Amino acid sequence: MLVAGSDSKAHQKKVQVGIRNKDSAQIVSGITEGDAVITTGGYAVPDGTKIKIETPEKEKEESAGSKDEKDTKDAADEKGAKKDAKPDGGAKKSAGKGKE
């Protein structure tokens, strides 16, 4: 198995495979959760080869969509907060009424 190291190099790792089916395989040992496994473009890449990881176009588009949705939600939240806010004068009036 080929993993992307934090040193921007590809590293060969021997793994022990457990249960397999046609869509997936269980990795019992050799890598840990969070390791960046090279799944495409790594055929015949020697250990220690300098690499550059690029985000596939599909993921870039999804990330941009999530950011746009968040920005829209934040803007709507700000408008709602301004609409619900009470001016300082209103707070003083109610405090004054309580003392009378």
CORKARA-V562183 format. One record per backbone hydrogen bond with DSSP energy under -1.0 kcal/mol. NH is the residue of the N-H (numbers start at 1). CO is the residue of the C=O. E is the energy in kcal/mol with one decimal. If there is no record, write none. Layout:
nh=NH co=CO e=E
nh=NH co=CO e=E
This chain:
nh=3 co=11 e=-2.7
nh=4 co=36 e=-3.3
nh=5 co=9 e=-3.0
nh=8 co=5 e=-1.5
nh=10 co=49 e=-2.6
nh=11 co=3 e=-2.7
nh=13 co=1 e=-3.4
nh=16 co=29 e=-2.2
nh=18 co=26 e=-3.6
nh=21 co=24 e=-2.6
nh=26 co=19 e=-2.9
nh=28 co=16 e=-3.0
nh=29 co=16 e=-1.0
nh=35 co=32 e=-2.1
nh=37 co=35 e=-1.1
nh=38 co=2 e=-2.9
nh=45 co=42 e=-1.8
nh=48 co=10 e=-3.5
nh=49 co=46 e=-1.6
nh=51 co=8 e=-2.7
nh=60 co=56 e=-1.9
nh=61 co=57 e=-2.3
nh=62 co=58 e=-2.0
nh=63 co=59 e=-2.4
nh=64 co=60 e=-2.2
nh=65 co=61 e=-2.2
nh=66 co=62 e=-2.1
nh=67 co=63 e=-2.0
nh=68 co=64 e=-2.3
nh=69 co=65 e=-2.2
nh=70 co=66 e=-2.1
nh=71 co=67 e=-2.6
nh=72 co=68 e=-2.2
nh=73 co=69 e=-2.2
nh=74 co=70 e=-2.8
nh=75 co=71 e=-2.2
nh=76 co=72 e=-2.1
nh=77 co=73 e=-2.5
nh=78 co=74 e=-2.2
nh=79 co=75 e=-2.0
nh=80 co=76 e=-2.2
nh=81 co=77 e=-2.2
nh=82 co=78 e=-2.2
nh=83 co=79 e=-2.1
nh=84 co=80 e=-1.9
nh=85 co=81 e=-1.1
nh=91 co=87 e=-1.0
nh=92 co=88 e=-1.8
nh=93 co=89 e=-2.0
nh=94 co=90 e=-1.7
nh=95 co=91 e=-1.6
nh=96 co=92 e=-2.4
nh=97 co=93 e=-2.1
nh=98 co=94 e=-1.2
